[in-house]
Amino acid sequence: MNLAPDVCYQALASRDRRFDGQFVVGVTSTGIYCRPICRVRCPKPDHCRFFTHPAAAEQAGFRPCLRCRPELAPGLAMMDARDQLARAAMVMIDNGFLDHDSSDALARRIGVSERHLRRLFRATFGVTMFDVARTRRLLLAKRLLTDTALPVSEIAHAAGFGSQRRLNALFQTHYRMSPGRLRRGGRAGASGASITLSMAYQPPLDWAAMLDFLSIRQVEGLEQVETGCWQRSLLIEKDYGGERTTHAGWISVEHVGPEQLALTLPVSLVPVMGDVLKTVRDVFDLDAPMALIESHLEGLESTGLRVPGAVTGFEMAVRAIVGQQITTIRARRVLAELVARFGEPLAGHPGRYSFPTPAVMAEQPPEALISLGLLRIRAEAIIAVAGAVDCGALRLCPGAPAAETITRLCDIRGIGDWTAQYIAMRALAWPDAFPAGDLVLKRVLGCDNAREVVQRASRWSPWRAYAAIRLWQQASGAPTSCPAITSQGALTRSGASASSSEESS
């Protein structure tokens, strides 16, 4: 984002919520940095400094506002960064990569040298990767100290500090306060075996449409959508110095007020709190800059409909492959059997399971999946994807290189361009993914072939994934609420799917 001071100050003075999460303002007269929506008195223009990331503000000597709480602001969307390699690094740092590994390992994962990545990162964000990782840990600790009753020692480990002494030292150095100061105003959000945290987003958000989407696609034993609430199991694996640890639990998300969701999670997931928060933000696309997106979708109705993300990229790939050219209802049945047979039972929740890991699925013979009702080509495709994800040859997560990942997916027998583009939309959170061969898109746009569809959709780039969602909604005839998208792209409430141009062979 280009931080033009006059534009930023105008957004600050008007408390424009469209800019929340896009920048922070440091006030030189107080030494504090705030979100642009902070309700305190607006400072004079010559007292303001604008930064793209809280880490840049903290590096300049500012500390976070205790009133507007910058740690609650929406994050940056995939297309906001000037360099996609730097953005990929930012996503992985936000997921806690540097809490347990080095910047050199991060650079290798992205596919560049550490020196080159450092240069790109500083040029894009104005700070180092270490600065961002440290600020992320500090803000997460600040959030847990304010909103929960967890012991400070547990918060220190959950935020990635390793020890309470380290947390205390950094709070004193950067915030000029002790962690205990944040506890004096009460301990909201704590309820014994679980904790509840708020999550902000930029409006508009069609919450009913998102829940409708997820409800039609819910898999028994894995997830559940009730009135106004989304619930599901989570299993997160972490590597601590070569020792692999698994954290599992049942979470719920609901809409609790203007521009705010509430996430409730068990204490078993506290050690991976950062991963849980990031997963929920991805599933509901909370970091999408909706005002910017709406301005690009010329000719399409403004609805606040977003692109639902994935809990894990592997799960999304399996869903897409299973759903090829069968009804939504049939796909859900197959997935429910797959989860019950290969997933891990969730402790304390009879009949609920976590989604099978890539390691487990990679070891299965094709016959084990064929017995669920899958064609051999689909069974082999799932096993191939599982093996590639498990060994690290294929990354299905936000920040992964879209073009390269789509190509690798299409190289797997049983996966065509439609499925690869759909996985890029939801698992990679790639906003410009677009399944041009989709029959529904052809019909809505009045095109005879995929080439014409691409030409017609070029005006919506780089937000074509959002255009596809709107076009599918338009085709369904749903005026305010979006039904689910089958793996072939058709919107349906009855469970009958429309075929894509992708052949089963």
N, C-alpha and C positions, 0 to 999 in steps of 0.2 A: 504494500500500500504506500502511495506517495503522500507523505505527511506535509501537506501544504498548511503552514501555520494559520492562515486566515480561515481555511475551511474547517480545520480542527477546532479553532476557537469558536467559530459559529456553531458547530455541533455541540461544543461544551456549553455555550451560553444558552442554547435552546434545549439542552439535555436530550438531544436526539438519540433515541434508542437504537436507531439503525447503525450507529457507530460503536455501540457497546461491544467490547471485545476486539475492536479493530485498532484501538490505540489507548494509551493511558496518558494522563497529564501530570507532570511534576510541578508543584507549586514552590517556587524558590523562597517565598516568604515564610513557609511553614516547614519545608523539607519533607513534605508528604506527597505521594502520588495517588491519583484517584481515577476511577472510571469516568467517562464523559457524562454519565447520568447521575453523578453524585449530587445530593440535595443540598450540600453546603453552599454558602454564598459564592458566586462566581468570582474568581480572582481576576485581577487586571491582566491584560494581554502581556505586558512586559514581565509578569511574574510566572508565566507559563512556559514549560518546555514539554514537547510532545515526543512520545516514544512508541515504537511498534510493539514492544513486548515489555512486561513487567521487569524482566531481567535487565533490560537496558536502563530502566528507571532506577533500579536498585544499584546497578553499577555506577550510576551518576550520583549516588549518595542519598536517594530518596527512600522513604520507608512507606509501607502500604497504609492506606486509610482504614481506620477501624470502623468507619460508618458505612461506606459503600462496598467495602470488602472486595478488592480486585480479584481475589481467588475464586469468586463466584461468577465472574464474567464469562460469557460464551467465548470459545476459542476461535482461532483463525481457520477458515475453510481451505480446502486443498488448492484452490486456484489463486489464493491471495498472495502467495510468495512469488517473487520474481524468478526464482530458480527452483525447479522441481527436486533436484538433488538435495538442496538445503532444506526444502520442505519435508522430504522423506526423512531426513535426519531429525528434524524437529518432531515429527510424529513419533519416531522411535524413542526419542528422549522423553516426550510426554508420557510414553508407555513405561518409563522407568528403565530403559536399556542401560544407561550409564550408572544406575544404582548398583549394578552387579557386574559390569563389564567395562572395557576401556574404549576410548574414542577410536583407537586403531581398529578394534573389532567392529565398531560401528561403521567405519569407513569401508572395511572389507565386505560387510554385509550389503552395503549400498553399491559397491563395485568401483570405488575410486580410492586414490591414495589419501592418507590422513591429512597430509599437507594441503591437498587440493580441497578437501571437504572443509577444513578449517577456514580457508580463504573464502570459499563460497558462502559459508555460514555467516561469517562476520560481515561480508559485503551485503548479504540479504537482510540480516536482522540487527546488525550493529553491535553484537555481543558474541562471546565465545560459547561453544557448546557447554563447557563447564559452568559458565554463568547461568545458562538456562536451566541446566539440571539442578543446580543449587537453589535457584529461585523456585522451581517446581516443588522441591522438597520442603522448602520453607513455607510456601503458601499452602501446601497440603497439610503440613503440621499445624499451621495457624487455623485452618478450617476445622480440623479435628479437635483442637483445643477449645475452639469456640462453640462447636455444635454437639460435642459428645462428652460423656463422662469417663472416657477411657483413661487409664493411668498414663501419665506422661511418658513412662518408659515404653509402653506399648505403642504410643503415638510416634515416638522416636524411631522405632523399628519399622512401623508401617509406612512412615514417610521416607525411609531409606537412609537414615542417619547412622544406624548401627549402634548408637549409644545415647543415653540421655545427656551425658556430659557434652557430647558434640552438639546436640540440639540446643542446649543452654548457651553454649559459647557463641553459636551462630546467631541466635536471637539477640544476644547482647550486642554483637558486632554490627548486625545489619538493621535491627529494629530498635535497638537501644531500650530493650525491655526484657524482663524474664518471661518465660512461657506461662508462669502462674498468673500473670496479670490478666490474661485472657479468660481466666476462670472466675474472676471476681463478680462477673455479671450474671452468673448462673450457668447451667449446663443443659441447654435445650437439646432436644433430639435424641436423648438417650432413653432406652427402655430395656435395660437388662440384657437379654439374649440377642437383641438387635438394635441397630441405630438407624436414624433417618436423617438424610441430608437433602438440602434443596439444590436444584440445578436450574440455571438460567438459560434463556435462549432469546434470539432476536425474533420478534413477531413479524409476520403472522405464522401461526402453526395450526393446521387443521388436525387437532388431536383426535377427533372422531374418525377422520379418514385414516389416520395412522393405525388406530386400534382396529378399524374395520379390515384394513389390509392384513394385519397380523392375526386377527381372529379367523379369517377365512383360511389361513395357512397354518394354524396352530397344530402341533403334533402332540398327540396324547402321551402323557408321561413326561414330556419335555417342557411344555409351556402351557399357560392357561390365560385366557383373556376374559375377565369379568367386566361388569359395568364400570367403565371409567378406569380400569386398572389392568396392567400387563404384568404377568408373573412368569418366571421360568427358572430353570436350574442353570447354574454356572459352574464350570470347572476350569480352573486356571492353574497351569503348571509353571513353576519357577525353578531356575537353575541357580543354586547358591553355592558358588565355588565348586562346581562339578557334582553337587548333590541335588537331585531333582526332588522337589516337593510339590504336592498337589493340595490345592485349596478348593473346596466345593461348598455350595450353599444354594438357597432358594431366595431370589430377590423379587421385589415388586416395585412398580413405577406407576405413579398416578399424577394427574394434573390437579394442582392444589390452588392455583391462583394465577393472576395475570403474569404471563411470561415466566412461569415457574413450575417445575415438576418436583415431586418428592420421591426420592429413592430410599427404600428400606432394605437393609441387608443384614444378615446374621454376623455375629462377631467372628465366625470362622473365616469370613472373607476380609476382615480388617487388615491382615498382613499384605493383601494385594489390593488395597483400597483404590490406588491410582488406576490399576487395570480395570476395576469394576466401573469406576466413573467414566473412563474412556470408552468402555464397551457400550454403556448406556447412551452416551453422547453420540456414538456412531450409529446405534440402532435407530434412534429417533432423529438423526441428522441435525442435532441441536446447534452445530457450529456453522450451519449454512447461512451466508449473508443474504437473507431473503429479499431485502430491498434491491440489492444489486441484481439478483437473479430475475426478479420480476421485471426489472427494466429491460432485460435482454430477451424476454419471452414475448416478442411482438406477435400480436394476433391471437394469443392464448389467454384464457380467462385467468385472472389473479385469484387463487384459491388458498394459498398458504400450504398447498400440498408439497411434501418433501419426498426425497428418495429414501425409503427405509433401508437401513444398513444391515449388517450381519453381526451376529455374536462372535463367530469365527469365520474366516474365509473358507476353511475346509468344509464346515457345515453348509455354507452357502453353495459351494460347488456340488456337494452331494445332493442337496435339495434340487438344484437345477438339473442335474443329470437324471435323477429319479423321475422328475416331472416331465421329461421329454415325451410329448405326444401321448400323454394319458390324462385323464381327468384329475382335477385337483383333489377330489375325494379319494380316488385310488392312490394318488401319490402320498397323501397323508397316512393312509393305512399302511403302505409299504414302509414309510419312514418311521411310523410308530413301532412296527415290528423290528425294524433295524435298531432302533434305540433300545428297546426292551431286551434284545438279544445281545447286543455288543456294547451297550453303554454301562456305566457304573451306577449301581443303585445309590440314591442319595440318602445319607444317614439321617434318620429322624423323619423321613418323608416317604412312607410306604407307597409304592407304585410310581415313584418319580425317579428319573434317571438323568445322568449327564449325557451329552452327545458323545458318541464314540470318538476316541482320539485317532489321529492319522496313523500312529504306531500300531494300534489295534487293528484298524481296517487294512493296513498294508500287509498284514500277516494272513488275511483270510483267503482261502481259495475261491475262485469264481463261483463254484457250486454253492457255497454258503450264502451268497447273495442271490443267486438264481433261484434258490429255494424260497426266497421272499416274494418271488413273482417278477423279478427283473429279467430282461433279455441279457444274454451273455455279453453283448457289446457294452451295455451299460454297467454291468458288474465289473468287467475288466477296466472300464474307464474310471470307475470309483477307486479301484485298487491302485491303478496307475497314478491317479492324483494323490492318493494317500501316501504312496511311496515317495513321490516327488516332494510333497510338503514335509514329510517326516525327515528326509535327509537334507532339507534346505535348498534343494534345486528349484523349488517353486515357492514363491512367497505370495500368499493371498491375504493381503492386509492393506489398509490405507497407507499410502506412501510408496508402495511397490511400483516399479516402472510399468505403466499401463500397456504401452505398445509391446514391450518385450513379454510381459505376462500373457497377454492375449495370444501372441504368436505361440508361446509354449503350450498354452491350453489347446490351441487348434492342432498342434502336432500330436495330441493324444487321440487315438482312434476312438470315435464315439462322441467327440466334442467338436461342434462346428462353430461358426462365427457367432450365431445367435447366442448360444450358451455362453461363449467366452465374453461377449459384450455384456450380457446380463450379469455375469459374475463380476465383471469390472465395475458395473453400476453399483452393485450392492456390497461386494466384499472389499474392493479396492477403493470404494467411495470416489470413483473417477467421474467427475461431473460431466465430462464430454463423451462418455460412452453412449453408443447409440446402435441398437440392433436394427440396422437398415433393412434387413431381409424379412422383418416381421410382417406377416400378412395384414394384421390390423392397421399398422402404420401405413402400409401401402394404400389400403382402402380409404383411411381417413384423409390422407394427403392427396389422393387421386392419382397415384403413380403406378406405373406398370412394372417397374423393376427397382432393385436396390439403388442403382446409380442415380435414378431420378429422386429417390427418397433422400439420399445424401445431399443432393443439390438443393432440394427444398428446405432441408433442415440446417443448412450451413449458416443461415441467419441467426440461429439460436446458439451457435458455438460461442463460448466454451461451456455452455450449460445445457447441452442436448439431452442429457439424462433426465433433467427436470421437464424438458419438453416432451419426452417420450411418456413420462408418467401422466402429464396433462392430456396428451392425445389419447392414451388408453382410457383415461377417465371420461374424456369426451365421447369416445366410442361406446362406453358402457351406458351413457345417458344418465349418469349419477350427477345431480346438480350440486350437492354440497358435501357428499361423503363418498370417498373412493373405495370401491370393493377391491378385493385382492387381485393381484396379477398372477396368473398362472405362469408356469415356467415357459410357456410359449408366448406370453405377452398379452393374452386376451384378458379382459376384466370380466369377472363373472361372479354371480351370487349363487347360481345353481350348482356350480361345481363342474360344469362342462367346459372343456378347454377348446381353444381354437388352435389349429396347427400352425406352426411356424414354417418357414421355407426349409428348415433343417431336416434332412432325411435321417432316418434311424440308422442307416448304414454309415 
